[in-house]
């Protein structure tokens, strides 16, 4: 059965509530399994985590955009997750629906610009038309988009696979005590910990928490609880840590690395990170650690040759060669992208002149029009004043403070060394 998730904020809005109700009833009658928080949530289930599950598992989604939705941080977060999945799994159908007098200009101002390229359902409201009639006509237009069951693509669903990979390792602990201790470390309330006693599905429940809602501090505590019980082998614990460490990166920021129309499309992103490893974790987070479908390499810094542009371009070409795992004798003009693959160059431009950055990026995208370039820019001037006017289509990620990056660095390096420390293999000074 095909699952359809409904994103909405219709509390207190009779018109939006009527539209939602008609769409839910119509989809159910058409043999879709509808996931909407006013209908399917069960008492005693954690509201946030259940919604995360629905968004990670659905095959299609309807986003109802009324005035209240535009002001809802939660709806904005739902749209981010859905668009994230769509960028990685093109078969996901996301259908935005404008309700009443909401306009696309309002969507832009409210931070919903990412969904503008999608096909919308919109219906002008006629003068004097009552709510019931307008809701009926709008819901009919929406249901017409679902007249035929959408084809469920065979592409890898990266987000779902990431959750399943983490859940499988958690389930291997085979200890309700370990899972409950991990849940407490993550801040799950005591009345919800009973969900971890029924072993089936417990790992997935925790996986959603770890990947979607855990802070740096809670993520660290949770991994230490898992490690302390010694239920996983050293290799399995190391695998779990590798999957979890990018989770400290803000998911909404990381998702903005991805081109909205598929992976084999160029993209230019500025990140004010201090370390290339941090930028790599942004890519890991965006791609849900499905390493079969992406590679990244680092280049840049202060050019040392007489011709700065050629020097930097040469570094970048060799970095792209590493991304493609191309043989050393292959001419870079014959480099070809892999299908459904993200090719990423992390480029340190923190001490490079803006004009030189512009020329370098232009040359690289002429050579490799499918290349994602992540610019590591000066934290004192994160590309806004110097680079943004020069670089077309530059996407500037939200600020990452030095304190946040330091916490992420500490977490990453502490957890990576944890399996060896448990075996007494920690190097002493």
C-alpha positions as CSV (number, residue, x, y, z in Angstrom):
1,X,0.0,0.0,0.0
2,X,1.2,3.5,-0.8
3,X,1.6,5.9,2.1
4,X,0.7,9.6,1.7
5,X,1.9,12.1,4.4
6,X,-0.1,15.3,5.0
7,X,1.8,18.3,6.2
8,X,-0.5,21.0,7.6
9,X,-1.1,23.6,10.3
10,X,-4.9,23.8,10.3
11,X,-5.7,24.3,14.0
12,X,-8.1,27.2,14.3
13,X,-8.5,27.5,10.5
14,X,-11.9,26.1,9.6
15,X,-11.2,26.3,5.9
16,X,-7.9,24.5,6.0
17,X,-9.4,21.9,8.3
18,X,-12.2,21.3,5.8
19,X,-9.7,20.9,3.0
20,X,-7.6,18.5,5.0
21,X,-10.6,16.4,6.0
22,X,-11.8,16.0,2.4
23,X,-8.4,15.1,1.1
24,X,-7.8,12.6,3.9
25,X,-11.2,11.0,3.2
26,X,-10.8,11.0,-0.5
27,X,-7.3,9.5,-0.4
28,X,-8.4,6.8,2.0
29,X,-11.3,5.9,-0.3
30,X,-8.8,5.6,-3.1
31,X,-6.9,2.9,-1.1
32,X,-4.0,5.2,0.0
33,X,-2.7,4.9,3.5
34,X,-2.9,8.4,4.8
35,X,-0.5,9.7,7.6
36,X,-1.8,12.9,9.2
37,X,-1.2,13.9,12.8
38,X,-4.9,14.6,13.6
39,X,-6.0,11.1,12.6
40,X,-3.4,8.5,12.9
41,X,-1.3,9.4,16.0
42,X,-2.0,7.0,18.8
43,X,-2.1,7.9,22.5
44,X,1.2,7.2,24.2
45,X,3.3,7.5,21.1
46,X,5.9,10.2,20.9
47,X,4.4,12.8,18.5
48,X,7.7,14.2,17.1
49,X,9.3,10.8,16.4
50,X,6.1,9.4,14.8
51,X,6.0,12.3,12.4
52,X,9.7,11.7,11.6
53,X,8.9,8.0,10.8
54,X,6.0,9.0,8.5
55,X,8.1,11.5,6.6
56,X,11.0,9.0,6.2
57,X,8.7,6.2,5.0
58,X,6.0,7.9,2.9
59,X,5.8,7.5,-0.9
60,X,4.1,10.8,-1.5
61,X,3.2,14.0,0.5
62,X,0.7,16.7,0.3
63,X,1.7,20.1,1.9
64,X,-1.3,22.3,2.8
65,X,-0.1,26.0,2.7
66,X,-2.5,28.3,4.5
67,X,-1.6,31.4,6.4
68,X,-0.9,29.4,9.6
69,X,1.4,27.0,7.8
70,X,3.5,29.8,6.6
71,X,4.1,30.9,10.2
72,X,4.7,27.3,11.5
73,X,8.3,26.3,12.2
74,X,7.2,22.7,12.3
75,X,5.6,22.8,8.8
76,X,8.8,24.4,7.5
77,X,10.8,21.6,9.1
78,X,8.5,19.0,7.5
79,X,8.9,20.6,4.1
80,X,12.7,20.6,4.5
81,X,12.7,16.8,5.3
82,X,10.4,16.0,2.4
83,X,12.5,18.1,0.0
84,X,15.7,16.4,1.3
85,X,14.2,13.0,0.6
86,X,13.0,14.1,-2.8
87,X,16.5,15.4,-3.7
88,X,17.9,11.9,-2.9
89,X,14.9,9.9,-4.0
90,X,13.3,11.5,-7.1
91,X,10.3,9.2,-7.0
92,X,9.0,10.9,-3.9
93,X,5.9,13.0,-5.0
94,X,5.5,16.3,-3.1
95,X,2.4,18.2,-3.9
96,X,2.1,21.8,-2.5
97,X,-1.5,23.1,-2.2
98,X,-2.2,26.8,-1.8
99,X,-5.3,27.5,0.3
100,X,-7.3,30.7,0.1
101,X,-5.3,33.8,-0.9
102,X,-1.8,32.5,-0.1
103,X,0.6,33.5,-2.9
104,X,4.0,32.3,-4.1
105,X,5.5,35.6,-3.0
106,X,4.4,34.9,0.6
107,X,6.0,31.5,0.3
108,X,9.4,33.1,-0.6
109,X,9.2,35.6,2.3
110,X,8.2,32.8,4.8
111,X,11.2,30.6,3.8
112,X,9.4,28.1,1.6
113,X,11.2,29.0,-1.6
114,X,12.6,25.5,-2.1
115,X,9.2,24.2,-3.1
116,X,8.5,26.8,-5.7
117,X,9.8,24.7,-8.7
118,X,7.3,22.0,-7.9
119,X,3.9,21.6,-9.5
120,X,1.3,23.4,-7.3
121,X,-2.4,22.9,-6.8
122,X,-4.0,26.3,-6.6
123,X,-7.6,27.4,-7.1
124,X,-8.8,31.0,-7.1
125,X,-11.7,31.6,-4.7
126,X,-14.7,33.1,-6.4
127,X,-16.5,36.1,-4.8
128,X,-19.1,35.0,-2.3
129,X,-18.0,31.4,-2.4
130,X,-18.5,29.7,1.0
131,X,-15.9,27.6,2.8
132,X,-17.6,24.3,2.1
133,X,-17.9,24.8,-1.6
134,X,-14.3,26.1,-2.0
135,X,-13.0,23.2,0.2
136,X,-14.9,20.7,-2.0
137,X,-13.5,22.1,-5.3
138,X,-9.9,22.4,-4.0
139,X,-9.9,18.9,-2.6
140,X,-11.3,17.5,-5.9
141,X,-8.3,19.2,-7.7
142,X,-5.9,17.6,-5.3
143,X,-7.5,14.1,-5.5
144,X,-7.3,14.3,-9.3
145,X,-3.5,14.3,-8.9
146,X,-3.8,10.9,-7.2
147,X,-6.2,9.4,-9.7
148,X,-3.5,6.9,-10.6
149,X,-1.2,5.3,-8.0
150,X,2.2,6.9,-8.4
151,X,5.0,4.7,-9.5
152,X,7.3,3.8,-6.6
153,X,10.8,4.2,-8.0
154,X,13.6,1.7,-7.6
155,X,16.2,4.3,-6.7
156,X,17.9,3.9,-3.4
157,X,16.0,5.7,-0.6
158,X,19.0,7.2,1.2
159,X,17.2,8.6,4.3
160,X,15.3,5.4,4.9
161,X,18.4,3.3,4.4
162,X,20.4,5.4,6.9
163,X,17.8,4.9,9.5
164,X,17.6,1.2,8.8
165,X,21.4,0.9,9.0
166,X,21.5,2.5,12.4
167,X,18.5,0.5,13.6
168,X,20.0,-2.8,12.6
169,X,23.1,-2.1,14.7
170,X,21.1,-1.0,17.7
171,X,18.9,-4.1,17.5
172,X,22.1,-6.2,17.7
173,X,22.6,-5.0,21.2
174,X,19.8,-7.5,22.1
175,X,19.3,-5.8,25.5
176,X,16.3,-3.9,26.6
177,X,18.3,-2.4,29.4
178,X,20.8,-1.0,26.9
179,X,18.1,0.5,24.8
180,X,16.3,2.1,27.7
181,X,19.6,3.6,29.0
182,X,20.3,4.9,25.6
183,X,16.7,6.4,25.4
184,X,17.2,8.1,28.8
185,X,20.5,9.6,27.5
186,X,18.6,11.0,24.5
187,X,16.0,12.6,26.8
188,X,13.1,10.3,26.0
189,X,10.5,10.6,28.7
190,X,10.0,7.7,31.1
191,X,6.4,7.1,30.0
192,X,7.6,6.5,26.4
193,X,10.5,4.2,27.3
194,X,8.1,1.2,27.3
195,X,8.3,1.3,23.5
196,X,11.9,0.0,23.9
197,X,10.8,-3.1,25.9
198,X,9.1,-4.6,22.8
199,X,12.3,-5.4,20.9
200,X,10.8,-5.3,17.4
201,X,11.1,-1.7,16.2
202,X,13.0,-0.5,19.2
203,X,16.2,0.1,17.2
204,X,14.3,2.1,14.6
205,X,12.6,4.2,17.3
206,X,16.1,5.1,18.7
207,X,17.6,5.6,15.3
208,X,15.0,8.3,14.5
209,X,15.9,10.0,17.8
210,X,19.7,9.8,17.2
211,X,19.6,11.1,13.6
212,X,16.8,13.7,13.9
213,X,16.5,15.2,17.3
214,X,19.7,14.5,19.3
215,X,21.9,17.4,20.6
216,X,25.7,17.0,20.6
217,X,25.6,16.4,24.4
218,X,22.9,13.8,24.2
219,X,24.4,12.1,21.2
220,X,27.6,11.7,23.1
221,X,25.9,10.3,26.1
222,X,23.8,7.9,24.1
223,X,26.8,6.4,22.3
224,X,28.7,6.0,25.6
225,X,25.7,4.2,27.1
226,X,25.7,1.8,24.1
227,X,29.4,1.3,24.4
228,X,29.3,0.8,28.2
229,X,27.1,-2.2,28.0
230,X,29.6,-4.0,25.7
231,X,26.9,-5.6,23.7
232,X,28.3,-4.7,20.3
233,X,31.6,-6.0,18.9
234,X,34.4,-3.4,18.4
235,X,33.8,-3.4,14.6
236,X,30.0,-3.0,15.0
237,X,30.4,-0.2,17.5
238,X,32.9,1.6,15.1
239,X,30.3,1.2,12.3
240,X,27.6,2.7,14.4
241,X,29.8,5.6,15.4
242,X,30.6,6.3,11.8
243,X,27.0,6.4,10.9
244,X,26.0,8.7,13.8
245,X,28.8,11.3,14.0
246,X,27.4,13.5,11.2
247,X,24.2,13.8,13.1
248,X,25.5,16.8,15.1
249,X,25.3,18.8,11.8
250,X,22.0,20.7,11.4
251,X,20.0,18.7,8.9
252,X,18.2,21.7,7.4
253,X,21.5,23.4,6.6
254,X,23.1,20.2,5.3
255,X,20.2,19.5,2.9
256,X,20.8,22.8,1.2
257,X,24.0,21.4,-0.3
258,X,21.9,19.2,-2.6
259,X,20.7,20.4,-6.0
260,X,16.9,20.2,-5.9
261,X,16.7,18.5,-9.3
262,X,19.0,15.6,-8.8
263,X,22.6,14.9,-7.9
264,X,24.3,15.3,-11.3
265,X,23.7,19.0,-11.4
266,X,26.2,21.7,-10.4
267,X,25.8,23.5,-7.1
268,X,27.9,26.2,-5.4
269,X,27.7,26.5,-1.6
270,X,29.5,28.7,0.9
271,X,30.2,27.4,4.4
272,X,32.0,29.3,7.1
273,X,33.6,26.2,8.6
274,X,37.2,26.3,9.7
275,X,38.0,22.6,9.0
276,X,37.6,20.6,5.8
277,X,36.5,17.7,8.0
278,X,33.5,19.7,9.1
279,X,32.6,20.3,5.5
280,X,32.9,16.6,4.8
281,X,30.5,15.9,7.6
282,X,28.0,18.3,6.0
283,X,28.2,16.2,2.9
284,X,27.9,13.0,5.0
285,X,24.7,14.4,6.6
286,X,23.2,15.6,3.4
287,X,23.8,12.2,1.7
288,X,22.7,10.2,4.8
289,X,26.0,8.4,4.9
290,X,25.1,6.3,1.9
291,X,28.7,6.2,0.8
292,X,28.1,4.2,-2.4
293,X,26.5,7.3,-3.9
294,X,28.9,10.1,-3.2
295,X,32.6,11.1,-2.8
296,X,34.3,14.3,-1.8
297,X,37.9,15.6,-1.8
298,X,39.6,18.8,-0.6
299,X,41.7,21.3,-2.5
300,X,42.7,25.0,-2.2
301,X,44.5,27.2,0.2
302,X,47.1,29.8,-0.6
303,X,48.4,29.3,-4.1
304,X,52.1,28.9,-4.4
305,X,52.9,29.0,-8.1
306,X,53.5,32.1,-10.3
307,X,50.1,31.7,-11.9
308,X,47.7,31.5,-9.0
309,X,44.7,30.6,-11.1
310,X,46.4,27.7,-12.9
311,X,47.9,26.5,-9.7
312,X,44.6,26.3,-7.9
313,X,42.8,24.9,-10.9
314,X,45.5,22.1,-11.1
315,X,44.9,21.2,-7.5
316,X,41.2,21.1,-8.1
317,X,41.5,18.9,-11.2
318,X,43.5,16.4,-9.2
319,X,41.0,16.5,-6.4
320,X,38.2,15.8,-8.9
321,X,40.3,12.9,-10.2
322,X,40.3,11.5,-6.6
323,X,36.5,12.0,-6.4
324,X,36.0,10.0,-9.6
325,X,38.8,7.5,-8.8
326,X,40.0,8.2,-12.3
327,X,43.4,6.7,-13.4
328,X,46.4,9.1,-13.4
329,X,46.8,9.0,-17.2
330,X,43.2,10.0,-18.0
331,X,42.8,13.5,-19.4
332,X,40.6,15.6,-17.2
333,X,38.6,16.7,-20.3
334,X,37.4,13.1,-20.5
335,X,36.1,13.0,-16.9
336,X,32.5,11.8,-16.8
337,X,30.1,11.8,-13.8
338,X,28.6,8.7,-12.4
339,X,24.8,8.3,-12.6
340,X,22.8,9.2,-9.5
341,X,26.1,10.2,-7.7
342,X,27.2,13.3,-5.9
343,X,30.6,14.5,-6.9
344,X,31.9,17.1,-4.3
345,X,34.9,19.3,-4.2
346,X,35.6,21.0,-0.8
347,X,37.5,24.2,-1.8
348,X,39.4,26.2,0.8
349,X,39.2,29.9,-0.3
350,X,39.5,31.6,3.1
351,X,42.7,33.5,2.0
352,X,42.0,33.7,-1.7
353,X,41.0,37.0,-3.5
354,X,37.3,37.1,-4.5
355,X,38.2,37.8,-8.1
356,X,40.4,34.7,-8.2
357,X,37.6,32.6,-6.6
358,X,35.2,33.8,-9.2
359,X,37.5,32.9,-12.1
360,X,38.4,29.5,-10.5
361,X,34.7,28.5,-9.9
362,X,33.8,29.6,-13.5
363,X,36.6,27.4,-14.9
364,X,35.7,24.4,-12.8
365,X,32.0,24.5,-13.7
366,X,33.0,24.8,-17.3
367,X,35.1,21.7,-17.0
368,X,32.8,19.8,-14.7
369,X,29.2,21.1,-14.9
370,X,28.0,18.3,-12.6
371,X,30.4,19.2,-9.7
372,X,29.2,20.3,-6.2
373,X,31.7,22.9,-4.9
374,X,31.6,23.7,-1.2
375,X,33.6,26.9,-0.5
376,X,35.3,27.1,2.9
377,X,35.2,30.9,3.4
378,X,36.5,33.3,6.0
379,X,34.4,33.1,9.1
380,X,34.8,36.9,9.5
381,X,33.3,37.4,6.0
382,X,31.3,34.2,5.1
383,X,31.0,35.0,1.4
384,X,28.2,37.5,1.9
385,X,30.1,40.8,1.2
386,X,33.0,39.6,-1.0
387,X,31.9,36.6,-2.9
388,X,28.1,36.7,-3.2
389,X,27.9,39.5,-5.7
390,X,30.4,37.8,-7.9
391,X,29.2,34.2,-7.9
392,X,26.0,33.2,-9.6
393,X,23.6,30.9,-7.8
394,X,25.8,30.9,-4.6
395,X,23.9,29.2,-1.7
396,X,25.1,30.5,1.6
397,X,24.6,28.1,4.5
398,X,23.6,29.4,7.9
399,X,26.3,30.6,10.2
400,X,28.3,27.9,12.0
401,X,29.9,29.4,15.1
402,X,33.4,28.5,16.3
403,X,31.9,27.1,19.5
404,X,29.5,24.8,17.6
405,X,32.2,23.6,15.3
406,X,34.5,22.9,18.2
407,X,31.9,20.9,20.0
408,X,31.3,18.9,16.8
409,X,35.1,18.3,16.4
410,X,35.4,17.1,20.0
411,X,32.4,14.8,19.6
412,X,33.7,13.3,16.3
413,X,37.2,12.6,17.5
414,X,36.2,11.3,20.9
415,X,33.7,8.9,19.5
416,X,36.0,7.7,16.7
417,X,38.5,6.7,19.3
418,X,36.0,5.1,21.7
419,X,36.3,1.5,20.3
420,X,40.0,1.5,20.9
421,X,39.7,3.1,24.3
422,X,37.3,0.3,25.4
423,X,40.0,-2.2,24.4
424,X,42.7,-0.3,26.3
425,X,44.4,0.7,23.1
426,X,44.4,4.4,23.7
427,X,47.8,5.9,23.1
428,X,49.3,7.4,26.2
429,X,51.3,10.6,26.2
